[in-house]
Amino acid sequence: MSEADAIDALEELGLRTYEARCFVALTQLSEGTAKEISQVADVPQSRVYDVVEQLHRLGLVDVQASDPRRYAVVSVDVARERLRQEYRDHLETATTNLRDLERRTTEGDGVWKVADQRDLSHRTTAAVENATSEIYLLVADGDLLEPALLEALAAARDRGVAVFVEVPSASARHAVREAVETARVSVTDFAFDSKGPAERSLGRLLFVDRETVVISALTEGLVPRETAETGIWSSERGHGLIVWFRYVLEERLATVAFETGGPVDSGEQNGECTACEE
């Protein structure tokens, strides 16, 4: 890593430009006066004093009471831990303040776009974690069965939530069974590639407690042979999208031959969700 890269990385961690420059300069010098730091860091000497004092307050620089005053940098390992703690403290403060300001105005109100696969994965896993009665999941690509999602499905089963999963292949079915033994799993009969443009394909469909839905599509990414995922979600029980999916799901659960690797409740055998009834 070059000197410029080190300065950029420190700025990303929250140091101001002059602070990052002076810290890198001191790392190269080991110790030095304000004049020496100024020459190496390309920071005006008049600014070095207050900048290094701030680094001292952060625990990154030691100050020697001498004339002229000399400064010494702490070891890289110590600096890493102190910067890590500083970052954590800022993160905790920001989280606390944001929670105080948060107003949940988007939950259960309309249909919302989801920008990328990371956000879709988070939204999917969060919906599964909040499930109380029933989960239906259809994935068109086995790669969408991420470890975090499988762990959330297993935890839902432990809570007594009915879990129905349709997968594109026998190998994906095996992966679900390995992670969630008593989930109801079926290799789907959907012909995923038969409709729609060649550059776009189905991704995932999640329906939780018959009131929260997450839907996605896969497209070609910017990098060859890489896929991108975009989608929508809604959690408004009376929304037309939810009403339609509730009807379709009832038909789906009644016709798909789901299999399980362990005992299930009698209500799950027929795809019934009494707790989901209006």
N, C-alpha and C positions, 0 to 999 in steps of 0.2 A: 504494500500500500504506500502511495506517495504522500508527501507532506500535505498536498492539497486535499487528497482523499481523507486523511486523518482529520483535517479541519472541517471538511464537509460533514463527516460522521459525527463529530462533536456538536456541530450546529444542529444536526437532526435530533440529537439528544437534549437540546435545549440551551446550550451555551450560545452567547452572542458571538458575533464574528471576532471582535477583539479578544474576548475571553478565550475562544478556541485557538486563535493565533498565538497568544501569549502562553497558553498551556503547552502547545506543541513546541514552541520555542524553548521553554524551560525543560521539556522532556529531552530535547537535543542538548541543552547546556548542562543539565543536571542541577546546576545552581548558577545564579548570576545577579547582577545589579539591574536596576530599571533601565539603565543605558544599554547594557548588553542585551537585555530582552528586547528593547526597542529596535536594536539593529538587526537581530535575527527574525523577529516577528513582523517587521515593517509596520510597527504601530508607533504613533507619536509618543515620545517619552513622557510628555505631560499627561497622557492618558494611561500609561502603563501602571502608574501608582494605584488609581482607583480600580482598574481592571484586575490587578493582581490581588488587591484587598478583597475583591469579591470572590476570586478563586480561593483565597484563604478562608473566607466564611463558608465556602462549600466544602472545605476540608481537602482541597486538591493541592494546596501550596502551603509550605511552612515559611515563616518569616523570622529572620535573624535580627535581633536588636543590635545593629552595628551601624557604623557611619563610613561609607554609605550603606544603607540597608540592603541586605542580600535576601534572595528568595530561592527556595529549593522546592522542587516538585516531589510529590509523593510517588511511590512506585506505581507502575501501571496497574498491577493487580488491586492495590488499594484504591486507586482512582476509579477502576471499573466498578468496584463494590459501592463506592460512595455515589457515583453517577447513577448506578442502578437503583439505589435507595432513594435518591433525589427524584428519579423518574417515577418510582412507585408512589412516593408521597404526593407528587403532583397529580398522578393518575387517580389516587384515592380522593384527593380534594376535589378534582374535577367531577368524579363520579358522584360524590356526595352532593355537590352543588347542583348538578344536572338532575339528580333525583328529586331535589327540593323544588326544582323548576318544572319538572316533567308534568305534562298534561296529556293523558292518554285519549287523544281525540280521534285517532285513526282506527282503533280497534272496533270491529263490528260496524264499519261504515263504508260501504261501497267496495269496489274492486281496485286493488293496488298493484302496480308494476313492481317487479323485482329485477334488479339490474344485472346480476351475474351469478355464477354458480356458487360462489362462497355465500352470498346472501340467501340464495335458495336453499342451500344446505342448512344454514342457520335457521331459516324460517321453518323448514320441514322438521328439523330436530326439535325445535321449540314447541311446535304444534303437537308432536308426539309426546313430549314430556308433559304437556298440559292435558292430555287426553284423560277422560274419566270413564268412558263407556266402550267406545269402539274406534278402531283404526282400520281404514282400507287404504292400501298402498299398491299402486301399479307402476312398475318401472319398465321402460322399454330398453334400457341399457344396464347390464349387470354392474357396470362401474359406478352407478349411482347408489349402490348399496354400500355406502361408506361405513367404516367402523363406528363412528359416532351415532349414525342412524340406527344401526343394528343394536348397539348398546341401549339406545333409547327405547327401541321396540321391546327388547328383553325386559327392561325395567317396567314398561307398561304392562307386560304380561304378568310380571310379579305383583302388580297392583290389581290384577284381575280384569284388566282391559282386554276386550276381544280384539284380536289382531288377524286381519286378512291381507295376504300379500300375493299379488300376481307378478310373475317374473318371466323374462324372455327365454330362459334356457334351464336345462336340468342342473347345470353347474351353479347357476344363480339360486335355484331352489335349494340346493345342498348348502350353499352359504347361509341362507336364511335359517334353515333347519339347524345348522351347527350353532348359530348364535341365539336363536329363539325357538327352542325345541317344541313348544306347544302352540306356535303360531299356525294358523290355517294357511297353507301355501299351495299355489297352483301355477303350473307353466301355462301362461296365457295363450289364448287362441287368437289374439289380436294380430292382424297382418300389418305390422308397423310400417313396412316399406311400400305398401301397395297404394297409398294415397299421399297427395301433397307434393310440393316441389322437391327435387332431388337434394337441394342444399339444406333442407330443413327436415327434421324428423322429430317424433315424439320423445319426450323426456320422462317426466314423472307426473303422477297424479296421486295426490294424497287427500283423503277425506276423513276428517276427525270429528267424532261425535255428531256426524251429520249436520255440522254447522260451520266447520272451517275447511276450506279447500285451498290446495296449492297445486298449480298446474304449470308445466314447463315444456319448452321445446329445445332441441339441440340444433345448433347451426355450425357451419365451418368456422373455425377460429382464424385469427390472423396468421398463425403459424401453420404450415402444412401438416395435415393429419392430426391437428388439434381441434377439439370441439369446444364451443362456447354454449352456455345455457342461459336462457332468459325465461321469465314467466310472470305469472300473476297470482295473487292470493286474495281471499275474502273470508270474512268471519261474521257476516251479517246474516242471521238466520232467515230473515224474510226476503233476502235478495233473490232475484229471479235465477241467478246462477246456482245458488245453493238449493233452491227448490227443485230445479231440474236435476241436479246431481243426486239429490236425495231419492228422487223417483228412479233414476237410472241405476243407482247403487242397489236399491231394493231388488230390482230385476236381475242385476248382476249376481248378487249373493244367492239368489234363488236358483240360478242356472249353472254357475261355475262349480266344478267338482273340486273343492278344496280338500287337501290332505293335511294331516298333522302327524308329528312324531311323538305325541304324548296325549294324555287325557285332556278333554276340553269340556266346558259346560254345555248342557243340553241346548241352551239358547243359542250358542255359537254354531251348533251343528246346522241349524236352518238359517243362519245369517240374521237372527233376530237381535234387535237392540232395544229392549223395552225402555231402557233409561233414555233413549234418544227420541222417544215418541213425544210429540207436542202435547 
